[in-house]
Amino acid sequence: MKRESEHDNIHSKHHIGWNLDNSYAALPPKLYVFQKATRHASPSLVIFNRELAQRLGLDPDALEQGEGVDVFSGNTTPEGAMPLAQAYAGHQFGSFTMLGDGRALLLGEQIAPDGMRFDIQLKGSGVTPFSRRGDGKAALGPMLREYIISEAMHALDIPTTRSLAVIKTGEPVYRETVLPGAVLTRVAASHIRVGTFEYAYGIDEPSTLKALADYTIRRHFPELAEVDNPFLELLSAVTERQARLIAQWMLVGFIHGVMNTDNMAISGETIDYGPCAFMDAYKLDTVFSSIDAHGRYAYGNQPVIAQWNLARFAETLLPLIASDQDTAVQLAEEVIRKFSNIYETNRLDGMRRKLGLLDAQPDDKSLADDLLTMMQNYELDFTNTFRSLTDRQTIQLEASDLQSWIQRWLTRRDSQLTSKEHIIGTMLKANPVVIPRNHQVEAALEAAVKNDDYMPFHRLLSVLQRPFDITPENVAFREPPPPTQQKYRTFCGT
């Protein structure tokens, strides 16, 4: 008789709210491989997202008190799950590579009480056929980093995958040093990427490509099902979502760090928090990632790279857009060219909110861009500069050009008929007090990984969940790093 702890196809004894579907597994089999997770002998739960569990219709008490450890480690397969590793390709730093989930498994799609569908994925769950000589494992530090940054992005109201749990496996992971192993449970609108389409296009199976495109429309853009050219409209809809997302990144100083096409989600969510970071002093050429030697994914390059990635997406859709290739290329190029205008419209709208400009005037772009230029020249902190406009209506620097700009901005802002209270209220909602400062994130991760002390992590997470509020608890988290800690580098979690 099989015991509850055994690995093969074992379901939880208690119904804890799993309501899993497996629509992705109904796609052509070239797009995935069914795969079980690697078993872990002594897993333990280190952090669990009760609020997200409730959103998904799961019982947080049952998960937190024992059920979750087995499921989130991969030791137990929840009822209704069909674990699989997804196939995809990607342009990584511009070079095309066939890839796939080398250390992740899609358990299935949780149908929440409101009918919304969410992928449930284990990251760091062991070797798959796509592992390419990798061990399929993940280290605790990078998984905790993804948890805290993705939840911070959610609190900033930026579309993102989210983190449900982090499990410590109790086993070592061998990188440059020996590190504690971990598994992250990631929740996403889906894990369909630009790279998924590149894979389907690359294997030269037209029926598989069309099945993927049809599925993507049904899942993410059902309103397009009956339009005249649904695949051209799919390209347009994804372009619009990505332009809006990148604008939101730029408005909070977020640098993704590895904008390969396999890290661009069709849903328009931020995905994969490897070498990501938030900027302190405003500089367009800011790069944190240790693997981005030439600054391809620098802060200021993100809009251009997003458009480049979308062009790769467009190429995969050409056979579906029109039977005549020249016609398909012309139609797709018209859509891709619109990216810049959509992005700039969203960025400028966001800058207006940050500056308290509730109507539109022709000179608003130059007003915003002039401030950014001076912020770069004087190496001003991005987050604190904008928040200082909200709280004190001044920037604490006696440079004449900055003071002149402040008078120009105040004249523009105060010319509006809207009440001062409403203007300030808008600015307060657009300018966070706190972001995940790199030195503070690293301190929290170091305490957790090296000392098994999670108090700094929980303290930082609590602060980041209320990014727009000034509270006694977040005073220490508002300051940029001291000069000795400003040469910061991030590293890929693999």
C-alpha positions in Angstrom: 0.0 0.0 0.0 1.4 3.4 -1.0 2.0 5.9 1.7 1.2 9.7 1.5 4.9 10.6 1.3 5.6 8.5 -1.8 6.2 10.4 -5.0 4.3 8.7 -7.9 1.0 10.3 -8.7 0.0 10.9 -5.0 -2.8 13.3 -4.3 -3.3 15.3 -1.1 -5.6 13.6 1.4 -7.5 16.8 2.1 -9.2 19.0 -0.5 -7.4 22.3 0.0 -9.0 24.2 -2.9 -7.1 22.9 -5.9 -9.2 23.4 -9.0 -6.7 22.6 -11.7 -7.2 22.4 -15.4 -4.7 21.4 -18.0 -5.6 23.2 -21.2 -2.0 23.7 -22.2 -1.5 19.9 -22.2 -4.2 19.7 -24.9 -1.9 21.5 -27.3 0.3 19.6 -29.8 2.8 17.4 -27.9 5.8 19.1 -29.5 5.2 22.1 -27.2 5.9 20.3 -23.9 7.1 17.1 -22.2 5.3 15.5 -19.3 7.7 15.4 -16.4 7.7 14.6 -12.7 9.5 16.8 -10.2 12.7 15.6 -8.5 12.0 14.3 -5.0 13.5 16.2 -2.0 14.2 14.4 1.2 13.7 17.1 3.8 11.9 20.2 2.4 10.7 23.0 4.6 8.5 26.0 4.0 10.4 29.3 4.4 7.8 31.8 3.1 4.2 31.5 2.0 1.9 34.1 0.4 -1.4 33.7 2.3 -3.1 36.6 0.4 -2.3 35.1 -3.0 -3.4 31.7 -1.8 -6.8 33.1 -0.9 -7.0 34.9 -4.3 -6.5 31.5 -6.0 -9.2 29.9 -3.9 -6.7 27.8 -1.8 -6.9 27.1 1.9 -3.9 28.9 3.4 -4.1 27.2 6.7 -4.0 23.7 5.2 -1.1 24.7 2.9 0.9 26.4 5.6 0.5 23.7 8.2 2.0 20.9 6.2 0.2 20.2 3.0 2.1 23.0 1.2 5.5 21.6 1.9 4.9 18.5 -0.1 3.2 20.2 -3.0 5.5 23.2 -3.3 8.6 21.0 -3.2 7.2 18.7 -5.9 7.1 15.7 -3.6 3.3 15.5 -4.0 1.3 16.1 -7.1 -1.9 18.0 -6.3 -5.2 16.6 -7.4 -5.8 17.4 -11.1 -2.3 18.3 -11.9 -0.4 17.1 -15.0 3.2 18.3 -14.5 5.0 19.3 -17.7 8.0 21.1 -18.9 7.3 23.7 -21.7 9.3 23.9 -24.8 10.4 27.3 -26.1 13.2 29.1 -27.9 14.7 32.5 -27.4 17.0 35.2 -28.7 19.4 35.5 -25.8 21.5 38.7 -26.1 20.5 38.6 -29.8 21.4 35.0 -30.6 18.8 32.4 -31.3 18.7 29.3 -29.1 16.3 26.4 -28.7 15.5 26.2 -25.0 12.7 25.0 -22.7 11.9 24.6 -19.1 15.3 23.3 -17.8 14.4 23.6 -14.2 10.6 24.3 -14.0 7.4 22.4 -14.3 3.9 23.7 -15.0 1.6 21.8 -12.6 -1.5 23.1 -14.3 -3.9 26.0 -14.4 -5.7 26.9 -11.2 -9.2 28.2 -11.8 -9.8 30.9 -9.1 -13.3 31.4 -7.6 -13.9 34.3 -9.9 -13.1 32.1 -13.0 -9.7 33.6 -13.7 -7.1 31.1 -14.8 -3.5 31.1 -13.4 -0.5 28.9 -14.2 1.0 27.2 -11.2 4.7 26.6 -11.8 7.5 25.0 -9.7 10.8 26.7 -10.4 13.9 24.7 -9.3 12.0 21.4 -9.3 14.7 19.3 -11.0 16.1 18.1 -14.3 13.9 18.0 -17.5 14.7 17.1 -21.1 15.4 20.8 -21.7 18.1 21.1 -18.9 21.1 21.2 -21.3 23.6 19.7 -18.8 22.1 21.8 -16.0 21.1 20.3 -12.7 17.5 21.7 -12.8 17.8 23.1 -9.3 17.7 26.6 -7.9 19.5 28.3 -5.0 17.6 29.8 -2.1 18.9 33.4 -2.6 17.6 33.9 -6.2 14.3 32.3 -5.4 13.8 34.7 -2.4 14.9 37.5 -4.7 12.2 36.6 -7.2 9.6 36.4 -4.4 10.3 39.8 -2.9 10.8 41.7 -6.2 7.7 40.2 -7.9 5.6 41.0 -4.8 7.0 44.6 -4.8 6.1 45.0 -8.4 2.6 43.8 -7.7 2.3 46.4 -4.9 3.4 49.0 -7.4 0.5 47.9 -9.6 2.8 46.8 -12.4 1.7 43.6 -14.2 3.8 40.7 -13.0 4.0 37.1 -12.2 3.7 36.5 -8.5 5.2 34.2 -5.9 3.1 31.8 -3.8 5.8 30.1 -1.8 9.5 29.3 -1.4 10.6 25.9 -0.2 14.1 25.1 1.1 14.9 21.7 -0.2 17.4 20.7 2.5 19.9 19.8 -0.2 22.9 21.7 -1.5 23.2 23.3 -4.9 26.6 23.6 -6.5 27.4 26.9 -8.2 30.6 28.9 -7.6 30.1 27.9 -4.0 27.8 25.4 -2.3 24.4 27.0 -1.6 21.1 25.9 0.0 18.6 24.6 -2.6 15.1 25.9 -3.0 11.9 25.7 -5.1 9.8 28.7 -5.9 6.1 28.4 -6.7 5.3 31.0 -9.4 1.8 32.1 -10.4 1.3 33.7 -13.8 -1.5 34.6 -16.2 0.4 32.1 -18.4 4.0 31.2 -19.3 3.5 31.6 -23.0 6.4 33.7 -24.2 7.6 35.3 -27.5 10.1 32.4 -27.3 7.2 29.9 -27.3 6.1 31.2 -30.7 9.7 31.2 -31.9 9.9 27.5 -31.0 6.6 26.7 -32.7 7.7 28.6 -35.8 11.2 27.0 -35.7 10.1 23.4 -35.8 8.3 24.1 -39.1 4.9 22.6 -38.1 2.3 25.1 -39.3 -0.5 23.2 -37.5 1.4 23.5 -34.2 2.0 27.2 -34.7 -1.6 27.9 -35.5 -2.8 25.8 -32.5 -0.6 27.8 -30.2 -1.8 31.1 -31.7 -5.5 30.0 -31.5 -4.9 28.9 -27.9 -3.2 32.2 -26.9 -6.1 34.2 -28.4 -8.7 32.1 -26.5 -6.8 32.4 -23.2 -5.6 36.0 -23.3 -7.5 37.9 -26.0 -10.9 36.2 -26.5 -12.3 39.4 -27.9 -10.1 38.8 -31.0 -11.6 35.4 -31.9 -14.2 36.8 -34.4 -12.2 39.7 -36.0 -11.2 39.6 -39.7 -7.5 38.9 -39.1 -7.1 37.6 -35.5 -3.4 36.9 -35.8 -2.6 40.5 -36.9 -4.8 41.8 -34.1 -2.9 39.4 -31.7 0.3 41.1 -32.7 -1.3 44.5 -32.2 -2.7 43.6 -28.7 0.6 42.1 -27.5 2.5 45.2 -28.8 0.1 47.5 -26.9 0.5 45.5 -23.7 4.2 45.4 -23.9 4.5 49.1 -24.7 2.4 49.9 -21.6 4.4 47.5 -19.4 7.8 48.9 -20.4 6.5 52.4 -19.8 5.6 51.3 -16.3 9.0 49.9 -15.7 10.7 53.1 -16.8 8.5 55.2 -14.5 9.8 53.5 -11.4 13.4 52.9 -12.5 13.1 49.2 -12.9 15.7 47.4 -14.9 14.8 43.8 -16.0 18.4 42.9 -16.8 17.8 40.0 -19.2 15.1 41.0 -21.8 15.6 37.9 -24.0 12.6 36.9 -26.0 12.0 33.9 -23.8 11.6 36.4 -20.9 8.8 38.4 -22.7 5.4 37.0 -21.7 2.6 37.3 -24.3 0.2 38.2 -21.4 2.0 41.5 -20.8 3.3 40.5 -17.3 6.8 41.0 -16.0 8.4 37.6 -15.9 11.7 36.2 -14.7 13.4 38.2 -12.0 17.0 37.0 -12.4 19.5 39.9 -12.6 16.9 42.6 -12.2 17.3 45.7 -10.0 15.9 49.2 -9.3 17.9 52.2 -10.2 19.1 54.6 -7.5 20.7 57.6 -9.2 19.1 58.3 -12.5 21.3 57.2 -15.4 20.1 56.0 -18.8 23.0 53.6 -19.2 22.5 51.9 -15.8 23.3 48.2 -16.0 23.4 45.9 -13.0 23.6 42.4 -14.6 27.0 40.8 -14.5 26.3 39.0 -17.8 25.3 42.2 -19.7 28.8 43.2 -20.6 27.8 45.6 -23.4 24.7 47.2 -21.9 22.3 45.6 -24.3 19.6 45.6 -21.6 20.5 48.9 -19.9 17.7 51.0 -18.4 17.5 53.4 -21.4 17.6 50.6 -24.0 14.5 48.7 -22.7 11.9 50.3 -25.0 14.1 49.6 -28.1 14.8 46.0 -27.0 11.1 45.4 -26.4 10.3 46.6 -29.9 13.1 44.3 -31.3 11.6 41.4 -29.4 8.1 42.2 -30.8 9.6 42.1 -34.3 10.8 38.6 -33.6 7.2 37.7 -32.4 5.8 39.3 -35.6 8.1 37.1 -37.7 6.6 33.9 -36.2 3.1 35.1 -37.1 3.7 36.0 -40.7 2.4 32.7 -42.1 -0.9 33.2 -40.2 -1.3 36.9 -41.0 -1.4 36.5 -44.7 -0.7 33.8 -47.3 1.4 36.2 -49.3 4.6 36.9 -47.4 5.1 40.5 -48.7 1.6 41.4 -47.6 2.2 39.8 -44.2 5.5 41.6 -43.7 3.9 45.0 -44.6 1.0 44.5 -42.2 3.2 43.3 -39.4 5.7 46.2 -39.9 2.8 48.7 -39.6 1.9 47.3 -36.2 5.5 47.1 -34.9 6.1 50.7 -36.0 3.3 51.8 -33.7 5.1 50.6 -30.6 7.1 53.8 -30.1 4.1 56.0 -30.1 2.1 53.7 -27.8 5.1 53.5 -25.4 5.7 57.3 -25.5 2.0 58.0 -24.9 2.0 55.8 -21.8 5.3 57.1 -20.5 4.2 60.7 -20.9 0.8 60.0 -19.3 2.7 58.5 -16.4 5.2 61.4 -16.1 2.2 63.8 -16.0 0.8 61.9 -13.1 4.2 61.9 -11.3 4.3 65.7 -11.8 0.7 66.3 -10.9 -0.4 67.4 -14.4 -3.9 66.3 -14.8 -4.5 67.9 -18.2 -2.3 67.8 -21.3 -0.3 70.7 -22.6 2.1 70.7 -25.6 5.2 71.5 -23.5 4.7 68.7 -21.0 7.1 66.3 -22.7 9.9 68.9 -22.6 9.1 69.7 -19.0 9.4 66.1 -18.0 12.5 65.4 -20.1 14.3 68.5 -18.9 13.9 67.3 -15.3 15.3 63.8 -16.3 18.3 65.4 -18.0 19.1 67.4 -14.9 18.6 64.4 -12.7 21.2 62.6 -14.8 23.6 65.5 -14.8 23.4 65.8 -11.0 23.1 62.1 -10.3 19.9 62.6 -8.4 18.0 59.6 -6.9 15.2 58.7 -9.2 12.6 57.6 -6.5 13.4 60.3 -4.0 13.5 63.2 -6.4 10.0 62.6 -7.7 8.6 61.9 -4.2 10.2 65.2 -2.9 8.1 67.1 -5.5 5.1 65.5 -3.9 6.0 66.0 -0.3 8.0 69.2 -0.2 7.5 70.8 -3.6 11.2 71.3 -3.9 14.4 69.5 -4.7 17.2 69.9 -2.1 19.9 71.1 -4.5 20.7 74.7 -5.0 21.6 74.5 -8.7 20.2 77.4 -10.6 18.9 75.3 -13.5 17.1 73.0 -11.2 15.5 75.9 -9.2 14.5 77.5 -12.5 12.9 74.2 -13.5 11.0 74.0 -10.2 9.4 77.4 -10.8 8.5 76.5 -14.3 6.9 73.2 -13.1 5.0 75.0 -10.3 3.6 77.6 -12.7 2.4 74.8 -15.0 1.0 72.6 -12.2 -0.8 75.5 -10.4 -2.4 76.8 -13.6 -4.8 73.9 -13.5 -8.3 74.4 -12.3 -8.2 71.1 -10.3 -7.9 71.4 -6.6 -4.4 71.3 -5.0 -5.6 68.3 -2.9 -6.6 66.3 -5.9 -3.3 67.1 -7.7 -1.2 66.1 -4.7 -3.3 63.0 -4.2 -2.6 62.0 -7.8 1.1 62.5 -7.3 1.1 60.5 -4.0 -0.3 57.5 -5.9 2.2 57.8 -8.7 5.4 58.3 -6.8 6.5 55.5 -4.4 8.2 56.3 -1.1 10.0 53.0 -1.2 11.3 50.6 -3.8 13.4 47.4 -3.4 16.7 49.1 -2.8 19.5 46.8 -4.0 21.6 47.0 -0.8 18.5 46.4 1.4 17.5 43.4 -0.7 21.0 41.9 -0.5 21.1 42.4 3.2 17.8 40.6 3.7 18.9 37.7 1.4 22.2 37.4 3.1 20.6 37.1 6.5 18.2 34.5 5.2 20.7 32.4 3.3 23.8 32.6 5.5 22.2 32.9 9.0 18.7 31.3 8.5 17.3 34.7 9.8 14.2 35.7 7.9 13.3 38.7 10.0 15.0 41.2 7.7 13.3 39.6 4.7 9.9 39.8 6.3 10.5 43.4 7.5 11.5 44.5 4.0 8.6 42.6 2.4 6.1 44.3 4.7 7.5 47.8 3.8 7.4 47.0 0.1 3.8 46.0 0.2 2.8 49.6 1.0 5.1 51.5 -1.4 3.2 54.7 -1.5 2.7 55.3 2.2 5.0 57.1 4.6 5.1 55.1 7.7 7.5 54.9 10.8 8.4 51.4 9.6 9.8 52.5 6.2 11.9 55.5 7.3 15.1 53.4 7.1 14.2 52.0 3.7 13.8 55.3 1.8 17.5 56.1 1.6 19.8 55.3 -1.3 22.9 53.2 -0.5 26.0 54.8 0.9 28.7 55.5 -1.7 30.7 52.4 -0.8 27.8 50.2 -1.8 26.8 51.9 -5.1 28.9 49.6 -7.4 26.2 47.0 -7.4 26.1 43.8 -9.6 23.3 41.2 -10.0 23.8 37.7 -11.1 21.6 35.2 -13.0 20.0 32.7 -10.7 21.0 29.7 -12.8 
